[in-house]
Amino acid sequence: MRQLSHVPKLLAACAIAAANFFALESAVADPQKDQATTTLVNKVDANAEKAAFSYYLLQDSATQVVASGLAGVDPSAITVVDNTRSYGVYLKAFDRDNKGGGFAITPGRAKAPFPYVSVPEYLSKGLGGYWKRALNATTFSYAQGTSDVGGKSYRRRAATLSTSIYFKPERDDPVYVGITKDREWANAVFNNEEMMKRYREKVLMPPPPDGTSQEEINMILDARIVEFEPDIVAQVTKSRTKMEAELSKRWYRPMLSFVVGTGDAREESSGASARLGTHAAMVLRYGDGLGKATPGTMGKETANGKAPDNFEYGWALTASAKWVKDEPVLSSLGTASFVRKDATIVAVRGTMGNQTWRFLAEASNVKSRAGEVGEGTFRRALGVEWKLPFENPSLGWLHMRAGKRMDMKAGKEETAVLLTVTISPDVKGF
């Protein structure tokens, strides 16, 4: 569980709201309570925007470095753009013919977010809301790799822009659900009699002497708030931990992803180079739970709707369509018969597991002969993904694939094994 560094700021807002709008000796009139609640809700929104929504991001999947596929580093034909983290690094641990790595960053979730999306915009309904959430999740990735083809070494570099949207953000989007729950908490603070009783005893009593300036009142409240902080921290921590646990169990949340990218290739001995083709892809994921269901409490579809059930395991079916135009055939680079080709690559992946480990099987229509788009890409593969036991300061995933692909040296199909590691540092200060 990440540190709730924003909680003291909410406490300070709670103190100021109470000082400005609460009668210290008696119950507060409804208009004053409403005004105090509005002040606290506004502070929740301001803190969420200042942190670029970073403390709502989950640790249920690895950050996807989409460009690794274009650079020949990742031989999988399918990539789910699940932007649940703000930054990630991709390291290729073992592959006989391909070496390299890459990184991905979501600028809208950095310390100085760009593009900037406000809380009301993120929570807005209709197409405008989907557009703003897609804008906030837009991710830039870069990868570089070296491949051996026919006895020659080729360096490829690639860059992509990608984004994703949840079909039901009020149920599945971690940021949407997190902000909504914090707002619900802020709206309920001044309606909880027991909480307010402790608050008055520890913070508001005794009242400051008559004639005390607002600045002095705020200083007094800031000092007293330290004693009250554990009460609020416990409440917020319990709610946030529960939210993360329930959403992480539903790692298969339905979503739609979009990718566009390009790059360049260079034959190392001759120095001949060419731009990689233009790549565009659309990826659809749909899944559900497996096993015994337990009632969920987070991510309600409506204000009074039923939250989705929780399951110990889940499954997901992912389908990808990628369109490639003017992709150079590496073996022809630097020759008189330089060739570019177009292709449409369709891939399907089935996944089953939980938030810690997952088994998968995938297949694509990549052609099993040399000189075609997708050389070195798996035609079919089995694999496993395991979340490394890191909580702080980073999240890591280990990925292993074994399957059939084109041997770029021999020009025939081979069985290959791939081992990679994805690390997503917790860079809230970035």
C-alpha positions as CSV (number, residue, x, y, z in Angstrom):
1,M,0.0,0.0,0.0
2,R,1.5,3.3,-1.1
3,Q,1.9,6.2,1.4
4,L,-1.1,8.4,1.6
5,S,0.9,11.7,1.4
6,H,-2.2,13.6,0.4
7,V,-4.1,12.9,3.6
8,P,-2.5,15.7,5.8
9,K,-3.6,18.2,3.1
10,L,-7.1,16.9,3.3
11,L,-7.0,17.2,7.1
12,A,-5.8,20.8,6.8
13,A,-8.7,21.5,4.4
14,C,-11.1,19.8,6.9
15,A,-9.7,22.0,9.7
16,I,-10.1,25.2,7.7
17,A,-13.5,24.3,6.6
18,A,-14.6,23.6,10.1
19,A,-13.0,26.8,11.5
20,N,-14.8,28.9,8.8
21,F,-18.2,27.2,8.8
22,F,-18.7,25.3,12.1
23,A,-20.1,26.8,15.2
24,L,-17.8,25.6,17.9
25,E,-20.3,25.1,20.7
26,S,-23.2,23.7,18.8
27,A,-24.3,21.7,15.8
28,V,-23.8,23.3,12.4
29,A,-26.6,24.7,10.3
30,D,-27.2,22.8,7.1
31,P,-26.0,25.6,4.8
32,Q,-22.8,25.9,6.7
33,K,-22.3,22.2,6.6
34,D,-22.9,22.1,2.9
35,Q,-20.4,24.9,2.4
36,A,-17.8,23.1,4.5
37,T,-18.3,19.9,2.6
38,T,-17.9,21.7,-0.7
39,T,-14.7,23.1,0.5
40,L,-13.3,19.7,1.4
41,V,-14.5,18.1,-1.9
42,N,-12.8,20.9,-3.8
43,K,-9.6,20.2,-1.9
44,V,-9.9,16.5,-2.8
45,D,-10.1,17.5,-6.5
46,A,-7.2,19.9,-6.2
47,N,-4.9,17.4,-4.5
48,A,-5.8,14.7,-7.2
49,E,-4.9,17.1,-10.0
50,K,-1.7,18.3,-8.3
51,A,-0.6,14.7,-8.0
52,A,-1.6,14.0,-11.6
53,F,-3.8,11.2,-10.3
54,S,-0.7,9.2,-9.4
55,Y,-1.9,7.8,-6.1
56,Y,-4.9,6.2,-7.9
57,L,-2.8,4.1,-10.2
58,L,-2.8,0.3,-9.7
59,Q,-0.1,-2.4,-9.5
60,D,-2.1,-5.1,-11.2
61,S,-0.2,-5.3,-14.5
62,A,3.0,-4.2,-16.0
63,T,3.5,-1.1,-18.0
64,Q,3.4,-1.9,-21.7
65,V,6.3,-0.6,-23.8
66,V,4.5,-0.8,-27.1
67,A,7.5,0.3,-29.2
68,S,9.3,-2.9,-28.3
69,G,7.3,-4.8,-30.9
70,L,8.3,-2.4,-33.7
71,A,11.9,-2.4,-32.7
72,G,12.0,-6.2,-32.9
73,V,12.6,-6.6,-29.2
74,D,9.3,-8.1,-28.3
75,P,8.2,-11.0,-30.7
76,S,4.6,-11.0,-29.5
77,A,2.1,-9.9,-32.1
78,I,-0.3,-8.4,-29.6
79,T,0.0,-5.7,-26.9
80,V,-2.6,-4.6,-24.4
81,V,-2.2,-0.9,-23.6
82,D,-3.2,-1.1,-20.0
83,N,-2.0,2.3,-18.7
84,T,-2.3,1.6,-14.9
85,R,1.2,3.0,-14.2
86,S,2.9,6.3,-15.1
87,Y,6.3,4.9,-16.2
88,G,7.9,1.7,-17.2
89,V,11.1,0.1,-18.4
90,Y,11.3,-3.0,-20.6
91,L,14.4,-5.2,-20.4
92,K,15.1,-8.2,-22.7
93,A,16.7,-10.8,-20.6
94,F,17.3,-13.6,-23.1
95,D,16.8,-14.1,-26.8
96,R,19.4,-15.6,-29.2
97,D,18.7,-13.3,-32.2
98,N,17.3,-10.1,-30.7
99,K,18.6,-7.8,-28.0
100,G,17.4,-4.5,-26.7
101,G,15.0,-2.6,-24.4
102,G,12.8,0.4,-24.1
103,F,10.7,2.6,-21.9
104,A,7.3,4.1,-21.7
105,I,5.9,7.3,-20.0
106,T,2.5,8.7,-19.6
107,P,3.0,12.6,-19.5
108,G,-0.5,13.3,-18.3
109,R,0.4,11.5,-15.0
110,A,3.8,13.2,-14.4
111,K,4.5,15.9,-11.8
112,A,3.9,18.6,-14.4
113,P,1.1,16.9,-16.4
114,F,0.8,17.4,-20.1
115,P,-1.9,17.4,-21.4
116,Y,-3.6,18.7,-18.3
117,V,-7.0,17.2,-17.4
118,S,-9.0,18.4,-14.5
119,V,-11.1,16.2,-12.2
120,P,-14.5,17.5,-13.5
121,E,-13.2,16.8,-17.1
122,Y,-12.0,13.3,-16.1
123,L,-15.3,12.5,-14.5
124,S,-17.5,14.0,-17.2
125,K,-20.0,11.9,-19.1
126,G,-20.5,11.2,-22.8
127,L,-17.9,11.3,-25.6
128,G,-16.2,14.3,-24.1
129,G,-15.4,12.3,-21.0
130,Y,-14.0,9.4,-22.9
131,W,-11.8,11.8,-24.9
132,K,-10.4,13.5,-21.8
133,R,-9.6,10.2,-20.2
134,A,-7.9,8.9,-23.3
135,L,-5.9,12.1,-23.4
136,N,-4.8,11.6,-19.8
137,A,-3.8,8.0,-20.5
138,T,-1.8,8.8,-23.7
139,T,1.6,7.1,-23.5
140,F,4.8,7.7,-25.4
141,S,7.1,4.7,-25.7
142,Y,10.6,4.2,-27.2
143,A,12.5,1.0,-27.9
144,Q,15.8,0.1,-29.6
145,G,16.9,-3.4,-30.5
146,T,19.5,-5.3,-32.6
147,S,18.5,-8.3,-34.7
148,D,20.7,-10.8,-36.6
149,V,19.3,-11.7,-40.1
150,G,21.2,-13.8,-42.6
151,G,24.5,-13.2,-41.0
152,K,24.0,-9.4,-40.8
153,S,23.2,-7.2,-37.8
154,Y,20.4,-4.7,-38.0
155,R,19.6,-1.9,-35.5
156,R,16.0,-0.8,-35.2
157,R,14.6,2.1,-33.3
158,A,10.9,2.8,-32.8
159,A,8.5,5.2,-31.1
160,T,4.8,5.0,-30.5
161,L,1.9,6.9,-29.1
162,S,-0.9,4.8,-27.5
163,T,-3.9,5.2,-25.3
164,S,-6.8,3.2,-23.9
165,I,-10.3,3.7,-22.6
166,Y,-12.5,1.6,-20.3
167,F,-16.0,1.0,-21.5
168,K,-17.4,1.5,-18.0
169,P,-15.1,4.0,-16.3
170,E,-17.3,4.3,-13.2
171,R,-16.8,0.6,-12.6
172,D,-13.4,-0.2,-14.0
173,D,-11.2,2.9,-14.4
174,P,-8.9,3.1,-11.2
175,V,-8.6,6.9,-11.4
176,Y,-12.3,7.4,-11.9
177,V,-13.3,5.1,-9.1
178,G,-10.6,6.4,-6.8
179,I,-11.6,10.1,-7.2
180,T,-15.3,9.1,-6.8
181,K,-14.6,7.3,-3.6
182,D,-12.5,10.1,-2.1
183,R,-15.3,12.5,-3.0
184,E,-17.8,10.2,-1.3
185,W,-15.6,10.2,1.8
186,A,-15.3,14.0,1.8
187,N,-19.1,14.4,1.5
188,A,-19.6,12.0,4.5
189,V,-17.0,13.5,6.9
190,F,-19.3,16.1,8.3
191,N,-22.3,13.7,8.5
192,N,-20.5,11.2,10.8
193,E,-21.5,12.1,14.3
194,E,-18.9,10.0,16.0
195,M,-16.1,11.3,13.8
196,M,-17.2,14.9,14.3
197,K,-17.4,14.4,18.1
198,R,-13.7,13.2,18.1
199,Y,-12.9,16.1,15.7
200,R,-14.4,18.7,18.0
201,E,-12.7,17.2,21.1
202,K,-9.2,17.0,19.5
203,V,-9.1,19.9,17.1
204,L,-11.8,22.5,17.7
205,M,-11.8,22.7,21.5
206,P,-11.0,24.9,23.2
207,P,-12.0,27.6,20.7
208,P,-9.4,30.2,20.0
209,P,-9.8,33.4,22.0
210,D,-11.8,36.3,20.6
211,G,-9.8,38.5,18.3
212,T,-7.6,35.7,17.0
213,S,-6.7,36.3,13.4
214,Q,-7.5,33.8,10.7
215,E,-3.8,33.1,10.2
216,E,-3.3,32.4,13.9
217,I,-6.4,30.2,13.9
218,N,-5.0,28.1,11.0
219,M,-1.7,27.7,12.8
220,I,-3.5,26.5,16.0
221,L,-5.6,24.0,14.0
222,D,-2.5,22.8,12.1
223,A,-0.9,22.0,15.4
224,R,-4.0,20.2,16.8
225,I,-4.6,18.3,13.6
226,V,-1.6,16.0,14.3
227,E,-3.6,14.4,17.2
228,F,-6.6,13.8,15.0
229,E,-4.7,12.6,11.9
230,P,-4.6,8.9,12.8
231,D,-8.5,8.8,12.8
232,I,-8.7,10.1,9.3
233,V,-5.7,8.2,8.0
234,A,-7.2,5.0,9.2
235,Q,-10.5,5.7,7.5
236,V,-8.9,6.8,4.2
237,T,-6.4,4.0,4.2
238,K,-9.1,1.4,4.7
239,S,-11.1,2.7,1.9
240,R,-8.2,3.1,-0.5
241,T,-6.8,-0.4,0.3
242,K,-10.1,-2.0,-0.3
243,M,-10.5,-0.1,-3.6
244,E,-7.1,-1.2,-4.9
245,A,-7.6,-4.8,-3.8
246,E,-11.0,-5.1,-5.6
247,L,-9.9,-3.4,-8.8
248,S,-6.7,-5.4,-8.9
249,K,-8.6,-8.6,-8.7
250,R,-10.5,-7.5,-11.8
251,W,-7.3,-7.1,-13.9
252,Y,-9.4,-8.3,-16.9
253,R,-11.4,-5.1,-17.0
254,P,-12.8,-4.6,-20.5
255,M,-11.0,-1.9,-22.5
256,L,-10.1,-0.6,-26.0
257,S,-6.6,0.5,-27.0
258,F,-5.2,2.4,-29.9
259,V,-1.6,2.5,-31.1
260,V,0.3,4.4,-33.8
261,G,4.0,4.3,-34.4
262,T,7.1,4.3,-36.7
263,G,10.9,4.2,-36.5
264,D,14.0,3.4,-38.5
265,A,16.2,0.5,-39.4
266,R,20.0,0.4,-40.1
267,E,22.2,-2.3,-41.5
268,E,25.3,-2.0,-39.3
269,S,28.1,-3.1,-41.7
270,S,27.0,-0.9,-44.7
271,G,25.3,1.8,-42.8
272,A,22.3,1.6,-45.1
273,S,19.1,2.8,-43.4
274,A,15.4,3.2,-44.0
275,R,12.3,4.4,-42.2
276,L,10.2,1.6,-40.7
277,G,6.7,1.6,-42.0
278,T,3.7,3.2,-40.5
279,H,2.1,1.0,-37.9
280,A,-1.5,1.4,-36.5
281,A,-3.3,-1.0,-34.2
282,M,-6.5,-1.4,-32.3
283,V,-6.8,-3.8,-29.4
284,L,-9.9,-5.0,-27.7
285,R,-9.9,-6.8,-24.3
286,Y,-12.9,-8.5,-22.7
287,G,-12.9,-10.7,-19.6
288,D,-14.8,-11.8,-16.5
289,G,-14.2,-13.6,-13.2
290,L,-13.8,-17.3,-12.4
291,G,-14.6,-19.2,-9.3
292,K,-16.7,-18.3,-6.3
293,A,-18.0,-14.8,-6.3
294,T,-18.1,-12.4,-3.4
295,P,-20.1,-9.2,-3.4
296,G,-18.1,-6.1,-4.5
297,T,-18.4,-2.7,-2.9
298,M,-16.3,-0.5,-5.3
299,G,-16.9,0.9,-8.7
300,K,-20.7,1.2,-8.8
301,E,-22.2,1.6,-12.2
302,T,-24.6,4.3,-10.8
303,A,-25.0,6.1,-7.6
304,N,-27.4,3.4,-6.3
305,G,-26.2,0.6,-8.6
306,K,-24.7,-2.8,-7.8
307,A,-20.9,-3.0,-7.8
308,P,-19.4,-5.9,-9.8
309,D,-18.6,-9.1,-7.9
310,N,-15.1,-10.1,-6.9
311,F,-13.4,-13.3,-8.0
312,E,-10.2,-15.0,-7.0
313,Y,-9.3,-15.7,-10.6
314,G,-10.3,-14.3,-14.0
315,W,-10.0,-14.7,-17.7
316,A,-9.5,-12.3,-20.6
317,L,-9.8,-12.7,-24.4
318,T,-7.8,-10.1,-26.3
319,A,-8.1,-9.4,-30.1
320,S,-5.7,-7.2,-32.0
321,A,-5.7,-5.9,-35.6
322,K,-2.5,-4.1,-36.8
323,W,-2.1,-2.4,-40.1
324,V,1.4,-2.0,-41.5
325,K,2.3,0.1,-44.5
326,D,5.7,0.3,-46.3
327,E,7.5,-1.9,-43.8
328,P,11.1,-2.6,-45.1
329,V,12.2,-6.3,-45.4
330,L,15.4,-6.2,-43.3
331,S,17.3,-8.7,-45.5
332,S,16.9,-6.4,-48.5
333,L,18.1,-3.2,-46.8
334,G,21.2,-1.9,-48.5
335,T,20.7,-4.1,-51.6
336,A,19.7,-3.2,-55.2
337,S,16.4,-5.1,-54.6
338,F,15.2,-3.1,-51.6
339,V,11.7,-4.2,-50.8
340,R,8.8,-2.6,-48.7
341,K,5.6,-4.5,-48.0
342,D,2.2,-3.8,-46.5
343,A,0.4,-6.2,-44.2
344,T,-2.6,-6.7,-41.8
345,I,-1.7,-8.8,-38.8
346,V,-4.5,-10.2,-36.7
347,A,-3.8,-11.8,-33.3
348,V,-5.8,-13.4,-30.5
349,R,-4.7,-14.1,-26.9
350,G,-6.4,-15.9,-24.1
351,T,-5.3,-15.2,-20.5
352,M,-6.2,-16.8,-17.2
353,G,-5.0,-16.1,-13.7
354,N,-5.1,-13.5,-10.9
355,Q,-3.4,-10.3,-10.0
356,T,-0.1,-12.1,-9.2
357,W,0.4,-14.7,-12.0
358,R,-1.3,-15.4,-15.4
359,F,-1.1,-18.1,-18.0
360,L,-1.6,-17.2,-21.7
361,A,-1.9,-18.6,-25.2
362,E,-1.7,-16.5,-28.3
363,A,-1.8,-17.0,-32.1
364,S,-1.4,-14.6,-35.1
365,N,-1.6,-14.8,-38.9
366,V,2.0,-13.8,-39.4
367,K,3.3,-15.7,-42.4
368,S,5.8,-18.5,-41.8
369,R,8.3,-17.6,-44.5
370,A,11.3,-15.2,-44.8
371,G,11.0,-11.8,-46.3
372,E,7.5,-11.0,-44.9
373,V,6.3,-8.4,-42.5
374,G,6.5,-9.8,-39.0
375,E,9.8,-11.7,-39.3
376,G,10.7,-12.9,-35.8
377,T,7.2,-12.5,-34.4
378,F,5.5,-15.4,-32.8
379,R,2.9,-17.2,-34.9
380,R,1.7,-19.1,-31.8
381,A,3.0,-19.1,-28.3
382,L,2.3,-20.2,-24.7
383,G,3.5,-18.1,-21.8
384,V,3.3,-17.1,-18.1
385,E,3.6,-13.8,-16.4
386,W,4.5,-13.4,-12.7
387,K,4.5,-10.3,-10.6
388,L,7.9,-10.1,-8.9
389,P,7.7,-9.6,-5.1
390,F,8.4,-5.9,-5.2
391,E,6.1,-3.4,-3.5
392,N,8.4,-0.4,-2.9
393,P,10.1,1.2,-4.6
394,S,9.1,-0.5,-7.8
395,L,6.8,-3.0,-9.5
396,G,8.3,-5.7,-11.7
397,W,6.8,-8.4,-13.9
398,L,8.6,-11.4,-15.3
399,H,7.3,-12.6,-18.7
400,M,8.2,-15.9,-20.4
401,R,7.0,-17.0,-23.9
402,A,7.7,-20.2,-25.8
403,G,6.4,-20.7,-29.3
404,K,6.9,-20.9,-33.1
405,R,8.3,-18.1,-35.1
406,M,10.4,-17.5,-38.3
407,D,14.1,-18.1,-37.8
408,M,15.5,-14.8,-39.2
409,K,18.9,-16.5,-39.8
410,A,17.9,-19.8,-41.4
411,G,14.7,-18.5,-43.1
412,K,12.5,-21.3,-41.6
413,E,10.2,-21.8,-38.7
414,E,11.8,-22.5,-35.3
415,T,10.8,-22.9,-31.7
416,A,11.9,-20.0,-29.5
417,V,11.9,-19.0,-25.9
418,L,11.7,-15.4,-24.7
419,L,12.3,-14.1,-21.2
420,T,11.8,-10.4,-20.4
421,V,11.4,-8.2,-17.4
422,T,9.2,-5.0,-17.1
423,I,9.9,-2.6,-14.3
424,S,7.6,0.2,-13.3
425,P,9.2,2.5,-10.7
426,D,7.0,4.4,-8.4
427,V,7.9,7.9,-9.7
428,K,5.3,10.1,-8.1
429,G,7.8,12.8,-7.7
430,F,8.7,12.8,-11.4
